[in-house]
Amino acid sequence: MRGEGSDDLSRDRVTEYRRTGVSAVFYSDITMTVSYTLEVADAKFGGFSKLLFRWRGSIYKLLYKESLVFCLMYSFFSVFYRFFLTEKQQLLFENVALYCDQFTNYIPMSFVLGFYVTLAFNRWWGQYTSFPLPDNLMMVVSGNVHGVDERGRLLRRTLMRYANLSSVLILRSISTRVRRRFPTLEQVVDAGFMTPLEHQQLDGLNSDFNKYWMPLTWFTNLASQARQEGRVRDDVALRLLMDELNNYRGKCSLLFHYDWISIPLVYTQVVTLAVYSFFGFCLIGRQFLNPEKGYKGHQLDLYVPVFTLLQFFFYAGWLKVGELIINPFGEDDDDFETNQLIDRNIQVSMLAVDDMYQNLPPTEKDKFWVERYLSVPYSTAAETLRPTFMGSTYDISFESGPAVSMPFVYKDECGDVDRKVKDVSLVRDRQLKASHLQTERGEGQFKVAVELIQANDNEQSSC
């Protein structure tokens, strides 16, 4: 849903993009990732309770169709058992129900689901941390590709455009949101990430594999030209550029491999079959049987299996969580906002290497220039948050007692190691020469010989 002023916001964003020289395609209706961080900033009574009433991104939205199907099927078997079976058929149904209820617990639901969702979550977080962000690269380009003239500006902007083009190409290959935004490379050209000539070169290269790496190769060649022209002033700066580019390329490659190599299909099938078979047997095994027949655990006829429905909600919801996070590059409510990241990356990278290049504020003395004690003020609302922690043992005091003398074994000028210094103060008066520290490991014993050279040069040797 679009709020007031959304049209003005979109126009401002397009105008800001055109200032950077890159035209972009914006959606008029954008679905953002669900965030509730501010609402749980402080732990309080019922802190998570208000989150239970959200619909977008909730477990209710994910699971309501499956829950409805389960309730309808349970109701069908219940009505069929109560009104359409003969007495003999009811007896057979009751025996089957008791059998199913007895052996459904043999399915290791908690173990299988828990391990699978943990594996999927680790994979989900790994994919997020592998997203190629140009921040480090744009800082290196801005600080090491010099020139305030048009050529220097062109080099910096082109280098960052190549980096962003590579991420767009890889995201087109793995994200349905980005593919919907850029269905063909012509849209990528129209958005300004690639020129028509670069498009021709990209299409003209014969390769059976994904060519997201081509713009990064252009980056390395252009950086080498900048070094030859003196725009990159030394080989150390060029090496820094290449190192950051390789880190960026590694993340693009890692995203591609995450998309290529999934969690083994057999494991996903095992988990799905475990959940579906468990609740398939529960449709019969958890039926309320005739209390008059005295079956164990069937003294009440409640019609609605409350705890079975809760169990379905938890276990099937657990499976849905794994289904949601196994591929975060789709169009679910909580999937990654890849289009927003593309918008952010191209904007900040162009600003960093162009508008902000050598655009420094004047250097002035800071507010605390003449103050010996630096104290940053607190607002009235934050006065109670002023830190006073000095260390967990800062205020602990102990009774002072006599000093404890410990013997030290050392090697004197004569090479004897039998002499012992029983007074610690004598050791402090000597100069420790660390160049002769020899440790020999025996059978559970350590022999340490430390050479102590007497500080007094006038002292005569007894040798």
C-alpha positions as CSV (number, residue, x, y, z in Angstrom):
1,M,0.0,0.0,0.0
2,R,1.4,3.4,-1.0
3,G,1.2,6.2,1.5
4,E,1.0,9.9,1.1
5,G,3.9,11.5,-0.7
6,S,5.1,8.2,-2.2
7,D,4.9,9.7,-5.8
8,D,7.2,12.5,-4.6
9,L,9.5,10.1,-3.0
10,S,9.8,8.0,-6.2
11,R,10.5,11.1,-8.2
12,D,13.1,12.3,-5.8
13,R,14.9,8.9,-6.0
14,V,14.8,8.9,-9.8
15,T,16.2,12.4,-9.8
16,E,19.0,11.4,-7.4
17,Y,19.9,8.5,-9.5
18,R,20.1,10.6,-12.6
19,R,22.6,12.9,-10.8
20,T,24.9,9.9,-10.5
21,G,24.5,9.1,-14.2
22,V,22.6,5.9,-13.8
23,S,19.0,5.6,-14.7
24,A,17.0,2.9,-12.8
25,V,13.7,1.2,-12.9
26,F,11.6,1.6,-9.8
27,Y,8.5,-0.2,-8.6
28,S,5.5,1.8,-7.6
29,D,4.5,-0.9,-5.1
30,I,7.5,-2.4,-3.3
31,T,7.2,-5.3,-0.8
32,M,9.8,-4.8,1.9
33,T,11.3,-7.3,4.2
34,V,9.4,-7.6,7.5
35,S,11.3,-5.9,10.3
36,Y,10.2,-5.7,13.9
37,T,13.6,-4.8,15.5
38,L,12.4,-1.6,17.1
39,E,9.4,-3.3,18.7
40,V,11.6,-5.7,20.6
41,A,14.4,-3.3,21.5
42,D,13.5,-3.6,25.2
43,A,12.5,-6.7,27.0
44,K,9.2,-6.1,28.7
45,F,6.0,-7.8,29.8
46,G,4.3,-9.4,26.8
47,G,7.1,-8.1,24.5
48,F,6.6,-10.8,21.8
49,S,2.8,-11.0,22.3
50,K,2.0,-8.1,20.0
51,L,4.0,-9.8,17.2
52,L,1.5,-12.6,17.2
53,F,-1.2,-10.4,15.7
54,R,0.8,-9.5,12.6
55,W,-0.3,-11.0,9.3
56,R,2.4,-10.1,6.8
57,G,5.4,-12.4,7.1
58,S,3.6,-14.4,9.8
59,I,3.3,-18.2,10.2
60,Y,-0.5,-17.8,9.8
61,K,0.0,-16.5,6.3
62,L,2.4,-19.4,5.4
63,L,0.3,-22.1,7.0
64,Y,-3.3,-21.3,6.8
65,K,-4.0,-23.3,3.6
66,E,-2.3,-26.4,4.9
67,S,-4.2,-26.0,8.2
68,L,-7.5,-25.7,6.4
69,V,-6.9,-28.8,4.4
70,F,-5.9,-30.8,7.5
71,C,-9.0,-29.6,9.4
72,L,-11.3,-30.6,6.5
73,M,-9.7,-34.0,6.1
74,Y,-10.0,-34.6,9.9
75,S,-13.6,-33.6,9.8
76,F,-14.3,-35.9,6.9
77,F,-12.9,-39.0,8.7
78,S,-14.7,-38.0,11.9
79,V,-18.1,-37.6,10.2
80,F,-17.5,-40.8,8.1
81,Y,-16.7,-42.8,11.3
82,R,-19.7,-41.5,13.3
83,F,-22.5,-41.6,10.7
84,F,-21.6,-43.7,7.7
85,L,-20.1,-46.9,9.1
86,T,-21.8,-50.0,10.4
87,E,-21.0,-51.3,13.9
88,K,-18.6,-53.9,12.5
89,Q,-17.0,-51.3,10.3
90,Q,-16.6,-48.9,13.2
91,L,-14.9,-51.6,15.2
92,L,-12.4,-52.1,12.4
93,F,-11.9,-48.3,12.1
94,E,-11.3,-48.1,15.9
95,N,-8.6,-50.8,15.8
96,V,-6.9,-49.1,12.9
97,A,-7.1,-45.8,14.8
98,L,-5.6,-47.3,18.0
99,Y,-2.8,-48.9,15.9
100,C,-1.9,-45.6,14.2
101,D,-2.0,-43.6,17.4
102,Q,0.4,-46.2,19.0
103,F,3.1,-46.2,16.4
104,T,3.1,-42.6,15.0
105,N,5.5,-41.6,17.8
106,Y,8.1,-43.8,16.1
107,I,8.6,-41.1,13.5
108,P,11.5,-38.9,14.9
109,M,9.9,-35.6,14.0
110,S,11.8,-33.3,16.4
111,F,15.2,-34.7,15.4
112,V,14.7,-34.6,11.7
113,L,13.0,-31.3,11.6
114,G,15.3,-29.6,14.0
115,F,18.5,-30.7,12.2
116,Y,17.0,-29.7,8.8
117,V,15.9,-26.2,9.9
118,T,19.2,-25.6,11.6
119,L,21.0,-26.5,8.4
120,A,18.7,-24.3,6.3
121,F,19.2,-21.4,8.7
122,N,23.0,-21.6,8.5
123,R,22.7,-21.7,4.7
124,W,20.3,-18.7,4.8
125,W,22.7,-16.6,6.9
126,G,25.6,-17.6,4.8
127,Q,23.9,-16.4,1.7
128,Y,23.1,-13.0,3.3
129,T,26.7,-12.5,4.4
130,S,27.9,-13.5,0.9
131,F,25.9,-10.6,-0.8
132,P,28.5,-8.5,-2.7
133,L,28.6,-5.0,-1.2
134,P,30.8,-2.5,-2.9
135,D,31.7,-0.5,0.2
136,N,35.3,-1.6,0.6
137,L,36.0,-1.5,-3.1
138,M,34.6,2.0,-3.6
139,M,36.7,3.3,-0.7
140,V,39.8,1.8,-2.3
141,V,38.9,3.2,-5.8
142,S,38.2,6.6,-4.3
143,G,41.5,6.8,-2.4
144,N,43.8,5.3,-5.0
145,V,42.5,6.2,-8.5
146,H,43.5,9.9,-8.7
147,G,42.5,12.8,-11.0
148,V,40.0,15.5,-10.7
149,D,39.8,15.9,-14.5
150,E,37.3,14.2,-16.7
151,R,39.5,11.2,-17.4
152,G,40.0,10.5,-13.7
153,R,36.3,10.8,-13.0
154,L,35.5,8.5,-15.9
155,L,38.0,5.8,-14.7
156,R,36.5,5.8,-11.1
157,R,32.9,5.7,-12.3
158,T,33.5,3.1,-14.9
159,L,35.4,0.8,-12.4
160,M,32.5,1.0,-10.0
161,R,29.9,0.5,-12.7
162,Y,31.7,-2.7,-13.8
163,A,31.6,-4.0,-10.2
164,N,27.9,-3.2,-9.9
165,L,27.2,-4.7,-13.3
166,S,28.7,-8.0,-12.2
167,S,26.4,-8.2,-9.1
168,V,23.4,-7.4,-11.3
169,L,24.3,-10.2,-13.7
170,I,24.7,-12.7,-10.9
171,L,21.5,-11.6,-9.2
172,R,19.6,-11.9,-12.4
173,S,20.6,-15.6,-12.4
174,I,19.5,-16.4,-8.9
175,S,16.8,-13.9,-7.8
176,T,13.3,-13.9,-9.2
177,R,12.8,-10.3,-8.1
178,V,15.8,-9.1,-10.0
179,R,14.9,-11.3,-13.0
180,R,11.4,-9.8,-13.0
181,R,13.0,-6.3,-12.9
182,F,15.6,-7.0,-15.6
183,P,14.1,-9.8,-17.8
184,T,16.6,-9.2,-20.6
185,L,20.0,-7.6,-20.9
186,E,18.4,-4.7,-22.8
187,Q,16.8,-3.6,-19.6
188,V,20.2,-3.7,-17.9
189,V,21.5,-1.5,-20.7
190,D,18.5,0.9,-20.4
191,A,19.1,1.1,-16.6
192,G,22.7,2.4,-17.3
193,F,24.6,-0.5,-15.8
194,M,26.0,-1.4,-19.2
195,T,26.6,0.4,-22.6
196,P,25.4,-1.0,-25.9
197,L,29.0,-1.8,-26.9
198,E,29.6,-3.7,-23.7
199,H,26.4,-5.6,-24.3
200,Q,27.7,-6.6,-27.7
201,Q,31.0,-7.8,-26.3
202,L,29.2,-9.7,-23.6
203,D,27.0,-11.5,-26.1
204,G,29.9,-12.0,-28.5
205,L,32.0,-14.0,-26.1
206,N,31.3,-17.7,-26.7
207,S,31.0,-19.4,-23.3
208,D,28.7,-22.1,-22.1
209,F,28.8,-20.7,-18.5
210,N,27.5,-17.7,-16.7
211,K,29.4,-14.6,-17.7
212,Y,29.0,-12.5,-14.6
213,W,32.8,-12.4,-14.3
214,M,33.3,-10.5,-17.5
215,P,32.8,-7.0,-16.1
216,L,35.3,-7.9,-13.3
217,T,37.8,-8.7,-16.0
218,W,37.2,-5.3,-17.6
219,F,37.8,-3.9,-14.1
220,T,41.2,-5.5,-13.9
221,N,42.3,-4.3,-17.4
222,L,41.0,-0.8,-16.8
223,A,42.8,-0.7,-13.4
224,S,46.1,-1.7,-15.2
225,Q,45.6,1.1,-17.7
226,A,45.1,3.5,-14.8
227,R,48.4,2.3,-13.3
228,Q,50.2,2.9,-16.7
229,E,48.7,6.4,-16.9
230,G,49.8,7.2,-13.4
231,R,46.3,7.5,-12.0
232,V,47.2,4.6,-9.7
233,R,50.5,5.9,-8.3
234,D,52.2,2.7,-7.2
235,D,52.0,-1.1,-7.4
236,V,50.9,-1.3,-3.8
237,A,47.7,0.6,-4.6
238,L,47.1,-1.5,-7.6
239,R,47.5,-4.7,-5.5
240,L,45.0,-3.3,-3.0
241,L,42.5,-2.7,-5.8
242,M,43.0,-6.2,-7.0
243,D,42.6,-7.7,-3.5
244,E,39.3,-5.9,-2.9
245,L,38.1,-6.9,-6.3
246,N,38.9,-10.5,-5.7
247,N,36.9,-10.4,-2.4
248,Y,34.0,-8.9,-4.3
249,R,34.3,-11.5,-7.0
250,G,34.5,-14.3,-4.4
251,K,31.1,-13.2,-3.0
252,C,29.5,-13.2,-6.4
253,S,30.9,-16.6,-7.1
254,L,29.7,-17.9,-3.7
255,L,26.1,-16.7,-4.3
256,F,26.2,-18.6,-7.6
257,H,27.4,-21.8,-5.9
258,Y,24.8,-21.4,-3.2
259,D,22.2,-21.3,-5.9
260,W,23.8,-24.2,-7.8
261,I,24.4,-26.6,-4.8
262,S,21.3,-27.0,-2.7
263,I,20.7,-29.1,0.4
264,P,20.6,-32.7,-0.9
265,L,17.2,-33.5,-2.3
266,V,17.0,-36.8,-0.4
267,Y,17.2,-34.9,2.9
268,T,14.4,-32.5,1.9
269,Q,12.3,-35.5,0.8
270,V,12.9,-37.3,4.1
271,V,11.8,-34.3,6.1
272,T,8.7,-33.7,4.0
273,L,7.7,-37.4,4.0
274,A,8.2,-37.5,7.8
275,V,5.9,-34.6,8.4
276,Y,3.2,-35.5,5.9
277,S,3.1,-39.2,6.9
278,F,3.0,-38.3,10.6
279,F,0.0,-36.1,10.2
280,G,-1.5,-38.5,7.6
281,F,-1.7,-41.2,10.3
282,C,-2.9,-38.6,12.8
283,L,-6.0,-38.0,10.7
284,I,-7.1,-41.5,11.8
285,G,-5.1,-42.2,14.9
286,R,-6.2,-39.0,16.7
287,Q,-9.9,-39.5,16.1
288,F,-12.1,-39.4,19.2
289,L,-13.6,-42.9,19.5
290,N,-16.8,-44.0,21.2
291,P,-16.2,-43.5,25.0
292,E,-18.8,-46.2,25.8
293,K,-16.4,-48.9,24.5
294,G,-13.8,-48.0,27.1
295,Y,-10.7,-47.6,25.0
296,K,-7.7,-46.3,26.9
297,G,-7.3,-42.5,26.5
298,H,-10.7,-42.1,24.9
299,Q,-12.9,-41.3,27.9
300,L,-14.0,-38.0,26.4
301,D,-15.5,-37.1,23.0
302,L,-14.5,-33.5,22.3
303,Y,-14.9,-33.5,18.5
304,V,-12.1,-30.9,18.1
305,P,-8.5,-32.3,18.6
306,V,-7.1,-29.2,20.1
307,F,-3.6,-30.6,20.9
308,T,-3.3,-32.4,17.6
309,L,-4.1,-29.1,15.8
310,L,-1.4,-27.4,18.0
311,Q,1.0,-30.1,17.1
312,F,0.2,-29.7,13.4
313,F,0.7,-25.9,13.7
314,F,4.1,-26.3,15.3
315,Y,5.6,-29.1,13.2
316,A,4.1,-28.1,9.9
317,G,5.1,-24.5,10.7
318,W,8.6,-25.7,11.4
319,L,8.7,-27.3,8.0
320,K,7.4,-24.1,6.5
321,V,10.2,-22.1,8.1
322,G,12.7,-24.4,6.4
323,E,10.8,-24.0,3.1
324,L,10.9,-20.2,3.5
325,I,14.6,-19.8,4.3
326,I,16.1,-22.5,2.0
327,N,16.0,-20.0,-0.9
328,P,15.9,-16.3,0.3
329,F,16.1,-15.0,-3.3
330,G,12.4,-15.5,-4.1
331,E,9.4,-13.2,-3.6
332,D,8.3,-14.2,-0.1
333,D,7.7,-11.5,2.5
334,D,10.9,-12.3,4.3
335,D,13.1,-12.9,1.3
336,F,16.1,-10.7,0.6
337,E,15.3,-7.3,-0.9
338,T,17.8,-7.7,-3.7
339,N,16.4,-4.9,-5.8
340,Q,16.8,-2.4,-2.9
341,L,20.4,-3.6,-2.4
342,I,21.1,-3.0,-6.1
343,D,19.7,0.5,-5.8
344,R,21.7,1.2,-2.7
345,N,24.9,-0.2,-4.1
346,I,25.0,1.8,-7.3
347,Q,24.0,5.0,-5.6
348,V,26.5,5.0,-2.8
349,S,29.3,3.7,-5.0
350,M,28.9,6.5,-7.5
351,L,28.6,9.1,-4.8
352,A,31.8,7.8,-3.1
353,V,34.0,7.9,-6.2
354,D,32.5,11.0,-7.9
355,D,30.6,13.5,-5.8
356,M,32.7,12.8,-2.7
357,Y,36.1,12.5,-4.4
358,Q,38.4,15.1,-2.9
359,N,35.3,16.9,-1.6
360,L,36.5,17.4,2.0
361,P,35.0,19.7,4.6
362,P,37.5,22.2,6.0
363,T,39.8,20.9,8.7
364,E,39.1,22.8,11.9
365,K,39.9,22.4,15.6
366,D,37.4,20.2,17.3
367,K,35.3,21.3,20.2
368,F,37.6,19.7,22.8
369,W,40.8,21.2,21.4
370,V,41.7,23.1,24.6
371,E,39.9,20.9,27.1
372,R,42.1,18.4,29.0
373,Y,39.1,16.4,30.2
374,L,36.9,15.3,27.4
375,S,33.3,14.7,28.3
376,V,30.6,14.2,25.8
377,P,27.2,15.6,27.1
378,Y,24.1,13.5,27.5
379,S,20.6,14.7,26.8
380,T,18.1,14.7,29.6
381,A,16.4,11.6,28.3
382,A,19.7,9.7,28.2
383,E,21.1,10.9,31.6
384,T,20.2,7.6,33.3
385,L,22.1,5.7,30.6
386,R,25.4,7.3,31.5
387,P,27.9,4.4,31.9
388,T,29.5,3.9,35.3
389,F,30.9,0.4,34.9
390,M,34.6,0.2,35.9
391,G,35.1,-3.6,35.8
392,S,33.6,-6.5,37.7
393,T,36.4,-6.7,40.2
394,Y,37.1,-2.9,40.4
395,D,35.5,-2.5,43.9
396,I,36.7,-5.7,45.4
397,S,39.3,-5.2,48.2
398,F,41.5,-7.8,49.9
399,E,43.4,-7.7,53.2
400,S,47.0,-7.1,52.6
401,G,49.3,-9.8,54.0
402,P,53.0,-10.5,54.1
403,A,54.7,-11.1,50.8
404,V,55.3,-14.8,49.8
405,S,58.8,-15.8,48.9
406,M,59.1,-18.2,46.0
407,P,62.3,-20.0,45.0
408,F,63.7,-19.4,41.5
409,V,66.1,-21.7,39.7
410,Y,68.6,-19.9,37.6
411,K,71.9,-20.4,35.8
412,D,74.7,-18.3,37.1
413,E,77.9,-17.3,35.4
414,C,79.5,-20.6,36.3
415,G,76.7,-22.6,34.6
416,D,75.4,-24.0,37.9
417,V,71.7,-24.5,38.0
418,D,71.4,-25.7,41.6
419,R,71.5,-22.2,43.1
420,K,68.1,-20.9,44.3
421,V,67.1,-17.4,45.1
422,K,64.6,-17.5,47.9
423,D,64.0,-13.8,48.1
424,V,61.9,-12.3,45.3
425,S,63.5,-8.9,45.9
426,L,66.9,-10.4,44.9
427,V,65.5,-11.5,41.6
428,R,64.1,-8.0,40.9
429,D,67.5,-6.5,41.4
430,R,69.0,-8.6,38.7
431,Q,68.7,-8.1,35.0
432,L,66.8,-10.9,33.2
433,K,68.4,-11.9,29.9
434,A,65.7,-13.5,27.8
435,S,68.0,-14.6,25.1
436,H,68.8,-17.8,27.0
437,L,65.5,-19.4,27.8
438,Q,65.7,-23.1,27.3
439,T,62.8,-25.5,27.9
440,E,63.2,-29.2,27.9
441,R,60.1,-31.5,28.1
442,G,60.6,-34.7,29.9
443,E,58.2,-37.4,31.1
444,G,55.6,-35.1,32.6
445,Q,58.4,-32.7,33.9
446,F,59.7,-29.4,32.7
447,K,63.2,-28.2,33.3
448,V,63.5,-24.5,32.8
449,A,66.9,-22.8,32.9
450,V,66.8,-19.0,33.0
451,E,70.0,-17.1,32.9
452,L,70.1,-14.2,35.2
453,I,73.0,-11.7,34.7
454,Q,73.9,-9.7,37.7
455,A,73.3,-6.0,37.3
456,N,76.5,-5.1,39.1
457,D,79.4,-5.2,36.7
458,N,81.9,-4.9,39.5
459,E,80.8,-8.1,41.1
460,Q,83.5,-10.8,40.6
461,S,82.7,-14.2,39.3
462,S,83.3,-17.1,41.7
463,C,84.4,-19.3,38.9
